[in-house]
Each structure stands twice: as C-alpha cells, then as structure tokens.
Amino acid sequence: MNPPARKPAGLLDIESLDRAEIQAILERAHFFQPIQNESFRRLDVLRGKLIVNLFFEASTRTRVSFEIAERRLGADTVSIAAQASSVTKGESLVDTLNTLVAMRPNAIVMRHSASGAPHFLARHLQIPIINAGDGTHEHPTQALLDARTILDQRPSLEGLRVAIIGDIAHSRVARSNVHLLSKFGAEIVLCGPPSLLPKELGLLAPGIRLTNHMTDAIRGADVIMMLRVQLERQHEAPMASGEYFRYYGLRLEHLELAKPDVIVMHPGPINRGQELSSDVADSQRSVILNQVENGISVRMAVLERILSDEVGTGAAA
C-alpha cells in the first residue's frame, strides 16, 4: 500500500510548486466554480478550523475573497489589518505571530510589504502560512486564479502567447504568473518602460522575451495581462500619467494587433485612463471581473488542499 500523500505545509510561492500540484489546484477550483446562475458550492470540510487573515498591506479583493472562501468551507475566520494590530506599537513581526499562534489558529493567511516575510515566518512557526502577497516577490493565489480564468476561455495554457505589460519591476503578480505559465509551456513577453523592466527579469524562466514597445508585445497575443503602476513602491513615477497612458496604456486599437479572441486581464485595482481605457476594461474581451470571481474558487481549493483531512472528497451542500 502506498503511504498517504504528504499534506502541504502551506503556500508560499508558485516557483516551488510542480506542474502536477498546480494542475490539481486548478482542477479543484473548477469544481468550486458556480454553475450558471447558482451560488458557490459550500462544504463543511474546514468546520472547527480557525484561520487568521493578517494583512500588513491594504487589500480588498484578496482579503475579502479569502474570507468568503474560508466561510464557504465552514471555517472560523478572524481578519486583522496592520493598523489594528500591535505592530503599530512597535511589536516585532515574530512576536505578533507568536501571539496569534498562542490562540491556536490552524493557518495564517498573510500579506506583507517585505519580500520573503511569509517564508521567514514559515521557518519559525509550526502552522501553515499562505502567502497573500509579499513585497515584490510573489502572489501565488493571484497567478492560480489568473490561470483558472485563462483556462475558462482556452483548452490549455500550452503554446499561448501571453503579454504582461506595465510595472514589471515591482509586480509580484508578474513574477508568480511567469513561474506558473512557464511550467505549462506558454510563450511570455514582458513589456514596460525601461526603468520598470530590469533585464534580469528575463532570467525568471526560460524563453521569456523583454520589450519596451507595447505594439511588439501585443502583436499576436492570446492573453494581454495589464499591471497596476505601483507608485507606492517607486521613489518617483517613471513618467507623467498622461505620458504613461500614451505609451503603455491599453486602448481598443491595440486589440486589433492581437488574436481576434484575445482576452484582457488586470489584477486590480484598475487605474482607468492610465493602465487601460474604460472602453477596454468594459469590453467583451475583458475578463477582469471573472478574475475576481475565480479568486474565491481558487482560494477555496488552496485552503481545502492545505487544511482539510479529506481533500477533494466532500460533498457539495
């Protein structure tokens, strides 16, 4: 008899996951997606489990979708924002987490401005840590929900041409997507202003192409993934807002260069008139709201995989 599969210790990044692990999460997320006009499936596989959501950075989509996912799996959940925690009184990150651990949660979902913060805590704590975004490093559940959204529109990630455009340098979303898409054989083009597109990013995975020209990136694309300009991580803006939109803002005329059935994505929040026009954001080619919806099903799949004693066996309510 084969030994039981080792339970995942948490989810810190996409880079360390293999293709089979990613595929399993995406397939389970598909099970959790609502069917037509039905609501999300509910399972009680996490009944009696306590999950703490600890967000040291502002968040709406990620935090709320984690909370909804946790409740739909039957877990008890507590959400704490940094400004409401003792960190503002000078308490260290480890002391804050040790205090929370003393309350015996079964997992901590964490967003932090420092790259590597979840990995640091995972080395010190004996409970699963789920990375909800760390600095400019990774945002694993965002990449998973992006992949789920693409697969809702395409039969496979293999061979797709994906253009990721914008503030690549500061984007944990871009890094996680590069790691995921490259494992499935997608062709990836990274595009942005020279100051936001360091050459070393081309080394994240084999076969990545870099360009500073938006038309070059979009030509023949199956997927256009726009990124938010992260002014909070920059010492100064790369260019004036109007100039940025002129050279790197997605407009309807750009879509004519892509595949006829191209899909447009954005992790949110959208800065209309800077990263893309309203005409594009609200067009039939946009799957931005689909991404938001898929955030719930993907995070349900992740939480169930990490915390449930019977992964993938529960019956829907």
C-alpha positions as CSV (number, residue, x, y, z in Angstrom):
1,M,0.0,0.0,0.0
2,N,1.3,3.4,-0.9
3,P,1.8,5.8,2.1
4,P,-0.7,8.7,2.4
5,A,0.2,11.8,0.4
6,R,2.1,14.4,2.5
7,K,-0.2,17.3,3.4
8,P,1.0,20.6,2.1
9,A,2.6,22.8,4.7
10,G,1.3,26.0,3.2
11,L,1.5,28.0,0.1
12,L,4.5,30.4,-0.1
13,D,5.1,30.7,-3.8
14,I,4.5,29.3,-7.3
15,E,8.1,28.8,-8.1
16,S,8.5,25.8,-5.7
17,L,5.3,24.1,-6.9
18,D,5.5,21.5,-9.7
19,R,3.1,21.3,-12.6
20,A,1.1,18.4,-11.1
21,E,0.4,20.4,-7.8
22,I,-0.7,23.4,-9.8
23,Q,-2.9,21.3,-12.0
24,A,-4.6,19.7,-9.0
25,I,-5.4,23.1,-7.5
26,L,-6.8,24.4,-10.8
27,E,-9.0,21.3,-11.3
28,R,-10.4,21.5,-7.8
29,A,-11.0,25.2,-8.3
30,H,-13.1,24.3,-11.3
31,F,-15.3,22.1,-9.1
32,F,-15.9,25.1,-6.8
33,Q,-16.9,27.5,-9.6
34,P,-20.6,28.4,-9.6
35,I,-22.6,26.7,-12.3
36,Q,-24.5,29.3,-14.4
37,N,-26.7,31.3,-12.0
38,E,-26.0,29.1,-9.0
39,S,-24.0,30.2,-6.0
40,F,-20.6,28.9,-5.0
41,R,-20.5,25.4,-3.6
42,R,-20.4,25.1,0.1
43,L,-18.5,22.4,2.0
44,D,-18.0,21.9,5.7
45,V,-14.6,20.3,5.4
46,L,-13.0,23.0,7.5
47,R,-15.6,23.1,10.2
48,G,-13.8,23.7,13.6
49,K,-10.7,25.2,11.9
50,L,-9.6,28.7,12.7
51,I,-7.9,30.8,10.1
52,V,-6.3,34.2,10.8
53,N,-6.0,36.7,7.9
54,L,-3.2,39.1,8.7
55,F,-2.8,41.9,6.2
56,F,0.0,44.3,6.7
57,E,-0.9,46.0,3.4
58,A,-4.2,47.3,2.2
59,S,-6.3,44.9,0.2
60,T,-9.9,44.5,-0.9
61,R,-10.1,41.7,-3.5
62,T,-7.6,39.3,-1.9
63,R,-8.7,39.8,1.7
64,V,-12.4,39.6,1.0
65,S,-12.2,36.6,-1.3
66,F,-10.1,34.7,1.3
67,E,-12.7,35.5,3.9
68,I,-15.5,34.3,1.7
69,A,-13.6,31.1,0.7
70,E,-12.9,30.3,4.3
71,R,-16.6,30.7,5.3
72,R,-17.8,28.7,2.4
73,L,-15.6,25.8,3.6
74,G,-17.1,26.1,7.1
75,A,-14.0,27.6,8.8
76,D,-14.0,30.2,11.6
77,T,-12.1,33.3,10.4
78,V,-10.5,36.4,12.0
79,S,-9.1,39.2,9.9
80,I,-6.6,41.7,11.3
81,A,-5.2,44.8,9.5
82,A,-1.8,46.0,10.4
83,Q,-3.1,49.4,11.6
84,A,-5.3,47.5,14.1
85,S,-2.5,45.3,15.4
86,S,0.2,45.8,18.0
87,V,2.8,46.2,15.2
88,T,1.8,49.9,15.3
89,K,3.0,49.9,18.9
90,G,6.5,48.6,18.0
91,E,5.9,44.9,18.4
92,S,8.1,42.7,16.1
93,L,6.6,40.6,13.4
94,V,7.7,37.3,15.1
95,D,6.2,38.4,18.5
96,T,2.9,39.4,16.7
97,L,2.7,36.0,15.0
98,N,3.7,34.1,18.2
99,T,0.8,35.9,20.0
100,L,-1.6,34.7,17.3
101,V,-0.2,31.2,17.3
102,A,-0.9,31.1,21.1
103,M,-4.5,31.4,20.1
104,R,-4.1,28.2,18.2
105,P,-5.2,29.0,14.6
106,N,-4.9,26.3,12.0
107,A,-3.4,28.6,9.4
108,I,-2.4,32.2,8.8
109,V,-3.1,34.0,5.6
110,M,-0.6,36.8,5.3
111,R,0.2,39.8,3.2
112,H,3.3,41.9,3.9
113,S,5.3,44.6,2.2
114,A,8.6,42.8,2.8
115,S,9.6,40.2,0.2
116,G,10.2,36.9,1.9
117,A,8.2,37.7,5.1
118,P,5.9,34.6,4.8
119,H,9.0,32.3,4.2
120,F,10.6,33.8,7.3
121,L,7.6,33.0,9.4
122,A,7.2,29.6,8.0
123,R,10.6,28.7,9.3
124,H,9.7,29.8,12.8
125,L,6.1,28.7,13.1
126,Q,4.6,25.2,13.1
127,I,1.4,26.1,11.3
128,P,0.7,26.6,7.6
129,I,1.4,30.0,6.1
130,I,-0.5,31.1,3.0
131,N,1.2,33.9,1.1
132,A,-1.3,36.6,0.1
133,G,1.4,38.7,-1.5
134,D,4.9,39.6,-0.2
135,G,6.6,42.7,-1.3
136,T,7.7,42.5,-5.0
137,H,8.3,38.7,-4.7
138,E,5.2,36.6,-5.3
139,H,1.4,36.5,-5.1
140,P,0.7,32.8,-5.7
141,T,-3.1,32.7,-5.4
142,Q,-3.3,35.5,-8.0
143,A,-1.4,33.5,-10.5
144,L,-3.6,30.5,-9.8
145,L,-6.8,32.5,-10.3
146,D,-5.3,34.0,-13.5
147,A,-4.6,30.6,-14.8
148,R,-8.1,29.3,-13.9
149,T,-9.5,32.4,-15.7
150,I,-7.5,31.7,-18.9
151,L,-8.5,28.0,-18.8
152,D,-12.1,29.0,-18.7
153,Q,-11.6,30.6,-22.1
154,R,-8.9,28.3,-23.6
155,P,-8.5,24.5,-23.6
156,S,-4.8,24.7,-22.4
157,L,-2.1,27.1,-21.4
158,E,0.4,25.3,-23.7
159,G,1.6,27.4,-26.5
160,L,-0.4,30.5,-25.6
161,R,1.3,33.9,-26.2
162,V,0.9,36.0,-23.1
163,A,1.9,39.6,-23.0
164,I,2.4,41.0,-19.4
165,I,2.6,44.8,-19.6
166,G,3.3,47.6,-17.1
167,D,5.2,47.9,-13.9
168,I,7.0,44.6,-14.2
169,A,9.8,45.6,-11.8
170,H,7.6,45.9,-8.7
171,S,5.0,43.3,-9.6
172,R,4.7,40.1,-7.6
173,V,1.7,39.3,-9.8
174,A,4.0,39.2,-12.9
175,R,6.6,37.0,-11.1
176,S,4.1,34.5,-10.0
177,N,2.5,34.4,-13.4
178,V,5.8,33.9,-15.1
179,H,6.7,31.0,-12.9
180,L,3.3,29.4,-13.5
181,L,2.8,30.0,-17.2
182,S,6.4,28.9,-18.0
183,K,5.7,25.5,-16.3
184,F,2.9,24.9,-18.8
185,G,4.7,26.0,-21.9
186,A,3.2,29.4,-22.6
187,E,5.2,32.0,-24.5
188,I,5.7,35.0,-22.3
189,V,6.5,38.6,-23.3
190,L,7.3,41.2,-20.6
191,C,6.8,44.8,-21.6
192,G,7.2,48.1,-19.8
193,P,9.2,51.3,-19.7
194,P,13.0,50.7,-19.4
195,S,13.0,51.8,-15.7
196,L,10.3,49.2,-14.9
197,L,11.7,46.3,-16.9
198,P,15.1,45.2,-15.5
199,K,17.0,42.8,-17.8
200,E,17.4,40.2,-15.0
201,L,13.6,39.6,-15.1
202,G,14.3,37.7,-18.4
203,L,16.1,35.1,-16.3
204,L,13.0,34.2,-14.2
205,A,12.2,31.3,-16.6
206,P,13.4,30.0,-19.9
207,G,12.1,31.6,-23.1
208,I,11.0,35.0,-21.7
209,R,11.2,37.9,-24.1
210,L,11.5,41.5,-23.0
211,T,10.4,44.6,-24.9
212,N,9.8,48.3,-24.3
213,H,7.4,48.5,-27.2
214,M,3.8,47.8,-26.5
215,T,2.7,47.0,-30.1
216,D,5.5,44.5,-30.3
217,A,4.3,42.8,-27.1
218,I,0.6,42.7,-28.1
219,R,1.0,41.5,-31.7
220,G,-0.4,38.0,-32.0
221,A,-1.2,37.8,-28.2
222,D,-3.7,35.3,-26.9
223,V,-3.7,37.0,-23.5
224,I,-2.9,40.6,-22.5
225,M,-2.3,41.0,-18.8
226,M,-2.1,44.6,-17.7
227,L,-0.5,45.6,-14.4
228,R,-1.1,48.3,-11.9
229,V,1.5,51.1,-11.7
230,Q,2.7,50.7,-8.1
231,L,3.6,54.2,-7.2
232,E,3.8,53.2,-3.5
233,R,6.9,51.1,-4.3
234,Q,8.6,53.7,-6.5
235,H,10.8,56.6,-5.5
236,E,9.4,58.6,-8.4
237,A,7.0,58.0,-11.2
238,P,8.5,56.6,-14.4
239,M,6.7,59.2,-16.4
240,A,3.7,61.5,-16.2
241,S,0.3,59.8,-16.1
242,G,-0.7,61.1,-19.5
243,E,2.6,60.0,-21.0
244,Y,2.4,56.6,-19.4
245,F,-1.1,56.0,-20.9
246,R,0.2,57.2,-24.3
247,Y,2.9,54.6,-24.5
248,Y,1.8,51.8,-22.2
249,G,-2.0,52.2,-21.7
250,L,-4.1,49.6,-23.4
251,R,-6.7,51.0,-25.9
252,L,-9.2,49.4,-28.3
253,E,-6.9,50.0,-31.3
254,H,-4.2,47.8,-29.7
255,L,-6.6,44.8,-29.6
256,E,-6.6,44.7,-33.4
257,L,-2.9,43.6,-33.3
258,A,-3.7,40.7,-31.0
259,K,-5.6,37.4,-31.8
260,P,-9.2,38.0,-32.7
261,D,-10.3,36.2,-29.5
262,V,-7.7,37.8,-27.2
263,I,-8.6,38.2,-23.5
264,V,-7.6,41.2,-21.4
265,M,-6.7,40.7,-17.7
266,H,-5.8,43.0,-14.8
267,P,-5.3,42.0,-11.1
268,G,-6.9,45.2,-9.9
269,P,-7.4,47.8,-8.7
270,I,-7.6,49.4,-12.2
271,N,-6.4,52.9,-12.9
272,R,-8.6,53.8,-15.8
273,G,-7.0,56.2,-18.2
274,Q,-3.6,55.2,-17.1
275,E,-3.2,51.4,-17.5
276,L,-6.1,50.8,-19.8
277,S,-9.0,52.7,-21.2
278,S,-12.6,52.3,-19.9
279,D,-13.6,51.0,-23.4
280,V,-11.2,48.1,-23.0
281,A,-12.0,47.4,-19.3
282,D,-15.7,47.2,-20.1
283,S,-15.4,45.4,-23.4
284,Q,-16.3,41.8,-24.2
285,R,-12.6,40.9,-24.4
286,S,-12.2,41.8,-20.7
287,V,-12.2,39.0,-18.1
288,I,-11.3,41.2,-15.2
289,L,-14.5,40.5,-13.2
290,N,-14.1,36.8,-14.0
291,Q,-10.7,37.0,-12.3
292,V,-12.4,38.5,-9.2
293,E,-15.0,35.7,-9.1
294,N,-12.4,33.0,-9.6
295,G,-10.4,34.3,-6.7
296,I,-13.0,32.7,-4.4
297,S,-13.0,29.2,-6.0
298,V,-9.2,29.1,-6.3
299,R,-8.7,30.1,-2.7
300,M,-11.3,27.5,-1.6
301,A,-9.2,24.9,-3.5
302,V,-6.0,26.1,-1.8
303,L,-7.4,26.2,1.7
304,E,-9.1,22.8,1.3
305,R,-5.8,21.3,0.0
306,I,-3.8,22.6,2.9
307,L,-6.2,22.2,5.8
308,S,-8.8,19.5,5.0
309,D,-8.4,16.0,6.2
310,E,-10.4,14.7,3.2
311,V,-9.1,16.8,0.2
312,G,-11.4,16.6,-2.7
313,T,-13.9,14.1,-1.1
314,G,-16.5,16.4,0.4
315,A,-20.0,16.5,-1.0
316,A,-21.4,19.9,-2.0
317,A,-24.2,21.4,0.1
